């Protein structure tokens, strides 16, 4: 349907344009010329040649048809009868005189085709026609702009969900190699002499091996300003603000990747976060509730407040930490309340850097990834109880009915 819209637009614009432009030099219309005796001929003529003289009298002229090809105008050439040329019918009504006594043309008593004018001028644009065209264009723009916007939003949501899925599947690949998941912020894998975030540890499994090697070989000081496509969402409304170096949009679950969160009750707040937050989670050992019932990542603003946001290489105890789940929720989603399940599409002033929590990119809800690799949209009406259960991997409680 959308692919046909440009063709429709062109057709609707050209139709009034062609009508408005008038009759051109080769655009002939058929008329019926009535003599005092009978219909003498069908004459092709441009718009301006609408009257013919017959012995000093005006003949009645009535448009009756459409363009007639010049090949059909024999025996009358395009110069035989011109605009304003007096027509004289012979006594039998079958002969037409053309101003010169030597020029006599036999006209049978049936319809013939001849050219009435030679080079009429093309009519210009009329004000009414111009207004019609502008109106049609404005109408089409009003129709197309929302459609294009919806298509772009749908594509952005798809890209966001694909990235969430890629991160969750990357965790499984990492777990297959090391028989455990990477920690929230600690040593792991090839990086054993310094601490980095779970996002950096995950890089080899999301096609960012070269960037990971910079961190591994640079003693944790890799290019923390580099853009990692898998960490970004085109839906993030904050990416048009401030600097975008090293930002990311998918916060990791502290209740899984940090032992401190794993050992906290599902409805209680975590203790104060430190610069190093080790984690020893593994699939399926520590997922008592199952991977399909535990959230892995949620969306988060890249830039938040005056100073803050989410950076994939930032430590857990900074205002740029790329995590969520620090505190247990006690209310449904809200734009600015720290006790909410997540921040519901907050503006720059409402966005919170502490406690660490997710932020939705629209009022429709928040996109989350699950540890089984699935992705879903969580409603802002989800209860705090169900949210807390979905965040905690080991509470041994079923998710509420509002999760379905």
N, C-alpha and C positions, 0 to 999 in steps of 0.2 A: 504493500500500500504506500509506504513512504517513498519508495523508488519512483512511483508514478507522479508524485507531487510536483517535481520540476516541470514535467511535460504538461501537466494540467495548468500550471502557472503560465507557461509560455503560450499555450493555446488561448487561455482566457485574456491575456494581454494583447495578443496579435489579432484576435477577432474584432474587438472594437477599433483597433488601429487601422485594420484594413477597411472597415466600414467608414471610418472617419476620414480616411485619405481621399475619398471621392473616386471619380472615374478617371482612369489614366488614359494615355494616348492609345492604348490597345484594348481598353476595356469598353466594349460596345454593348449597347442594349438594344433590344428589338422594339420597334414601335409599329403601329398600324397607321398608315396614311390613308385618309378617306378623301377621295375626290367627290365632286358633286354627283358623280354617277354611281361609283361602287368602290369597294376596296381595291386599290391599284397595286399595292406592293407592301411587302414587309421590309422596312429599311432599318439597317443597323446604324445607330448614331450615338455619339457621346451625349452626356447630359445637357451640354450647352446648346446643342443643335436640336432644340425641341420644336421648332416651328419652321414650316416651309410655305413659300408663297405659291399660289396658283392664280395666275393672271391678276396679280395685285391684291388677292384676298388671302387671309391666313387660313391654313388648313387645320383641322382638328387633329391633334397628335396625342396618342395614348400609349404609354409604356405597357408592354404585354409579356416580355420575356427576359431572357438572360443573354449573356455574351454569345455572339455568333462568330465563328472562326472566319478569318479573312479568306481562307481557301474556298469558302462557300459563297463568295460574293460575285462570282462570275455570272453574267457577262459584264457587270458594272464594276469598273476598276475603282480604286480608292480615290481617284481624282475625277470621276465622272460627275458626281453630284456633291457639291460642297455646301457649307452652311450659307443660308440666305439665297441660294441659287433659285430663280423662279422656275417652277415646274409647269409645263404646258402639256395638257393631255390632248391627243389627237381626237378627231370627231368620233372615231370608233372606241375611244377609251383605251386603246391598246398601245398607243404610241406616246412616248414622252419626248418632248423637245428640251434641249439643255442650253438655251441661250444662243446657240449657233444653229442657223438653218441647216447646216450640213450634218449636225449631230442629232440623229434620230435613232431611238432605241425601241425595238419591239418589246412590249411587255405583255406576256400572255396573261390570261385571266386566272392566274393562280399566284400564290405567294412566291415572290422572288426575294433575294437578299442583295442588298447593295450597301455601300459605305456612304454615310451621310456627311462626315467631316473627316478632314485629313489629320490634323495635329491639334487636338484640343489640349488645353492646359490642365494639368492635374490640380484638383481642388486641394486646398490646404486644410489644416486642422481647424476644427471649430472649437469654441470655448466649451460648449456642452460635451463634445466628444472627449476633450482633454479632462474635464471633470469626471466623466464616467471612467476613464482609464485610471486616473489617480484613485478614485474610489475603489475600483476593483483591486488595484495593487495593495491599497491599505487594508482591505478586507482579507486578502490572502496572507499578508504579513501577520495580521492579528490571529489568523488561524494557524499559520506555520510555526510562529515563534514558540508558543506553548508546546507544540508537538515536538519540535527539535529539542527544547529544554527537557522534556520528559524522557526523550530517547537518551540524551546525555546523562541524565540522572540514573536511568536504568543501567547504562553501561558502567557508570561509576560504582553503583552498588554491586554489580557483578564482579568488577575488578577487586573491590574490597573483600567480598566473600571468597574469591579465589585466593587472595593473599592470606586470609585467615586459615583457609584450608591447607595451603602450602606450609604454613608455620606448624600447624598441628601434625601434619604428616612428617615434617622434618624432625619433630620430636621423636616420633616412632623410629625413624632411621637412626637417630642418635642413640636411642635406647637399645636398638638392635646391636649397635657396635660396642657400646660400653656397659650394657646391661643395667643402665641407670640413666636418669635424666640429668641434664646440666643443672648446677646450682643457681640460685638467684644472683649471687655476686661472690665468686670465689674461684679457686683454681680448679681446672678440669681439662681433661683431654690432653692436647699438646701444650697447653699453657699451664705449667706447673710451678712457676717461680713468681707469679704475681696474680692478682685477682682481676677478673673482668665479668661483665654481665652475662646473663643467660642468652641475650640476643647475640652477643659476639660469639659465644660458644656454639650457637646454632648456625652460624654462617656457612660452614662447609656443607650443610645439608639443604641450603636454599640457593645454591649456585653462586656463592660469594666466597669461594675458596681463596682467591687471590687476596681479598681484603682481610680474610682471617689470618693468612700467613704474615701480613704486615703486623698484626697484633702479636702473633706468636713469636716473630723474629725481632720485634721492637720492644720487647719486655712490657707489653701491655699498652704501648704508646703507638698504636696504629693510627690510620687516618680516620679519626672520630668525626670528621666533617663530611665524609663521603656520603653520597646518596645511595641508599639501598632500596631498590624498587619494591622488594617484597615486604618491607617495613612501612610502606606508605599507602595511604588511601586517598584517592582523588576527591572523596567526599569531605575531607577535613576543611572546615571553614576558616581555620586559623592560619593556614599555610600562605595566605596572601599578606600576612603581617610579619614584621621584623625579619630576623635572619632565619634561614631554613637549613642551616648546616647541621648535619647529624640528627635531624629530627626523625621520629618514628611515630606510628599511629596505633600500635597494637601492644597494649599493656599485658604483661605476664602475671599469672596468678601467684601471689605471695604464699597462699595457703598450700601450694604444691611445691614450688621451687625453693622455698625457705623452710628449713626444719622448724624455725620459730613459729611459722604460720601453721605448719602441719600439726604441731603439738598444742595449738590453741583451740579451744572449743569453738564450734561453728558460730555460736551466737555471742561471742566475746571478742573484744578488740585485742589485737596483737600488742606485745610489749614494744617499747621503743626500738626502732630500727638502727642498726649499726652500719659502719662502712663496709663490713664484710658480713654477708649472710649466706652461710653454707646450706647446702641441701643434698639430701640423699634419696630422693624419691625415685621410684622405678615402676615401670609398667610390666605386669599388673600388680606387683606386690603391695604397693602403698595405696592403690585405688580400691579401697574396700567397697565404695559405692558404685564402682564401675566407671570406665572411661566415658561412656555415653551420658553419664549423669554429672560430669565434672567439667567446669569451664576452664579452658586453657588460656585464651586471650580475649580481651574486649577492646573496643575502639577507645582511643584517647587523643586529645588535642595535641598537636605538635608544639604549639605555642599557647601558654596559659597564663593569664594575668599580666601584670606589668613585667615581671621577671619570672620565668618558669615555663614548664611545658614537659616535653618527653623526648629524651635523647637515648639512642640505643646503647651508648657506651657509658651512661651516667651511673653513678653509684646509687644504691637503694635509699640512702639517707639524705639525698639532695632534692632540691625542688625540680630537678629534671629527670627524676627516676621514672623508668618505663614499666611501672607495676600498678597493680590494683589489689584490693582485698585486705588492706591494712586494718580497717575497722569493720565490725559487723554492722549491717544495716538495721535500722529500726523503723523505716518508713519507705514508702514507694518512691519512685524516681522523682527528682525535683531539680530545677535548674541551679540552685545555689545552696541547698541544705546539705551539710556534711554527713548527716545521719541517713541520707537516702541510699537506695540501692546503687544508683549511678546518677550522674548529673545529666539532666535532660536538656540537651541542646543549649548549653549556657552561652552567654555572651562573654566578651573579654573581661568584664568586671566581675561576673559571677563565677568564672572558672577558678577552681581550687587546686592548689599544688599540694595541700595537705588537709586531711589524710589522703593517701594515694587511692584514687578511685577512677572508674571509667567515665568517659563522656560520650554521649551519643551525638551523631552528626545530623540528627533531625528529630522532630517531635514524635515521629512514628515509633521510636524505640531504639535499642542499641544492638549492633551486630556483634555476635560472640562466636568464638570457635570452641568446639568441644574436643576433649582428648581422644575421642574415637575418630577424629578427622571430619566430623560433620560441622555445619555452620547453620546458625539460626538467628532470627530476629527476636529479641526479647522485648515484650510489651512494657511500656512504662507503668502499667497497672499491675505488674507482677508484685506479689507480696514480698515483704522483707524476709519473712521466714523461708519462703521457697528460694529466694535469691541466695541467702546464706547457706542453705543446704547444697545448692548447685556449685557454690564456690569451694566449699570444704570437701575434700576427697574421702574423708574417713569418718563421717559423722554417723554412719549406719542408719541414715534416715531416708525414706523415699521422698522424691520431689513432690510438691503439692500439685493439686489438680489444675491450678492456674498455669502450670508450666506447659501443659499440653496445648 
